[in-house]
Amino acid sequence: MENALKYIETNKERFLDELFDLIRIPSISSLSENKPDMIRAAEMLKARLLEAGADRAEVMPSDGNPVVYAEKMVDPAKPTVLVYGHYDVMPVDPINLWKSQPFEPEIRDGKIFARGADDDKGQSFMQIKAFEALVKTESLKLNVKFMIEGEEEIGSPSLGAWCEKHKEMLKADVILISDTSMIAQDIPSITTGLRGLAYMQVKVTGPNRDLHSGLFGGAVANPANILAKMIASLTDQNNQITIPGFYDDVLIIKDEERAEMAKAPFNLDNYKKALELKNVHGEIGYSTNERTGIRPSLDVNGIWSGYTGEGAKTVLPAEAYAKISMRLVPNQNHEKIADLFAEHFKSIAPDSVKVEVEALHGGQAYVSPLDMPAYKAAEKAYTQSFGKKPVPTRSGGSIPIVAAFEQILGIKSILMGFGLESDAIHSPNENYPLFNFYKGIETVTWFYKFFEEEMK
């Protein structure tokens, strides 16, 4: 381990330069015009994995964007770690809010500012560099496989089928993922649960064309007005979701477990200050951490209709749209929730408009046991690297494919994330502290040592 850690320190500037090369590729999976960039990013990762010491690395086709697969088989009798990550990133809009170019990484205040700096190029790259440090110093004592996809930000629609097709190749003892966050730089944590997701798009249609709001306003239903009212009705005065049957399968957490979760360090005043909020908002009867960790939620992710350009245009729009996501908790089935949403949303529309509902993507919630060897190894790794024991937490975010891994491959995942709430993932000015990048490489390196010991 001493040699591996020295290797990381000696090569840290090169690691950063190589990460910057990957970040410069605008691999936005949701935009068709960036399709060539997906191939470029995948090919670059293949090259980096071979340079790092993989015996085999290839860009493999899927029904969508390609998957980068690599492996280093030290001894078939030894445990195998399957590393998962993704090279696709979110769109950069609104571009005018970025303080620097989103695909030209820039270091400011000890942080890398760029799209993908944290989610997930920076965190995936940590995994490759930890692997490289162990291989190059002949310190790797177990088998490692990599599966890095290009569709996570659009719900991993092709990866499930790809995993089904390559089950034998993907056999492993645990899946290692760095795509989550920790509480703070001085408070390491391990994510033990992820919420599921049901992501919908709705369309409300009124007249057969845009109308003059003076000549027709008050006599013809305005789809934008109607949509706003329909969305407002989806939650009640207690901020609970009003869709019939929505809470039927929600797993109720015992008071004892809620009390344990409440021990995680959290300062509500700092939280509000960081977000420039006068107060927080959410389901009555639950704390801020509980609202994002153990309770479901519903949010509008985008809404548009009519004229949105400069100046005025007195139009009564013919159509209105919204994208709505529901974060789900264990026991909730995303397909069932999508059906319940569609049925309810159509039922609350007046007959003066037409409503269409489309389920875009979704995934199940996931819970990681605290008694499995991988968790114990991760706990030791954080303790060794940070000098303190990590706190188990549940994340409000979703990685839909994680639950599918267990279903398809029969393998549990360990979520060793090093991001921070302040990293602004999915937003303008996404960033990733250099401290977290390098500390992540070190911690993952320790994980391999402890996991091999735990599996003996």
Number of C-alpha atoms within 10 A of each C-alpha: 16 8 14 23 18 13 18 21 14 11 12 15 11 11 18 18 12 13 21 21 14 25 24 18 23 25 29 24 23 16 10 9 10 14 16 13 18 23 19 15 23 27 18 16 24 22 14 20 26 17 14 18 19 23 13 14 23 18 21 14 12 18 10 16 23 23 27 27 24 23 24 21 18 16 11 9 9 15 21 26 24 21 24 21 23 26 30 28 28 21 19 21 12 9 14 10 11 17 12 15 17 24 20 15 23 17 13 10 8 12 19 24 28 29 35 33 32 32 29 25 23 31 28 26 28 27 23 22 25 25 24 25 26 24 18 15 15 12 18 22 19 19 21 22 24 25 21 24 25 27 24 23 21 18 19 21 21 19 25 16 14 17 18 13 12 11 14 10 11 21 16 20 19 21 25 25 20 28 23 24 24 23 21 16 15 11 16 23 27 27 25 20 24 30 28 28 30 26 24 21 20 19 20 23 22 22 17 9 11 16 17 13 16 11 12 13 14 10 9 15 20 27 26 24 14 19 26 14 13 16 16 10 15 18 17 11 9 10 14 17 19 14 17 11 14 18 18 9 13 17 13 12 11 8 9 9 9 14 10 10 17 14 9 15 11 13 9 14 12 10 15 13 12 11 11 9 11 8 11 12 10 15 19 11 9 13 16 15 18 20 17 21 21 23 21 24 21 19 14 14 12 11 16 14 18 18 14 9 7 6 6 8 12 14 17 27 23 20 23 22 22 21 19 19 22 22 26 33 30 20 15 23 19 24 16 13 22 24 15 15 23 20 14 16 20 16 11 14 16 12 10 13 18 15 22 13 20 14 19 16 19 28 26 25 26 26 18 19 13 14 8 14 20 28 24 15 23 26 24 22 26 26 16 15 19 17 13 16 18 21 19 21 20 21 21 22 18 24 22 26 22 24 21 19 18 15 12 14 17 15 19 22 26 27 24 28 23 30 29 19 13 14 21 17 22 17 17 23 22 22 29 28 24 16 12 23 23 19 18 26 26 26 26 26 27 24 26 26 19 19 24 20 13 15 13 8
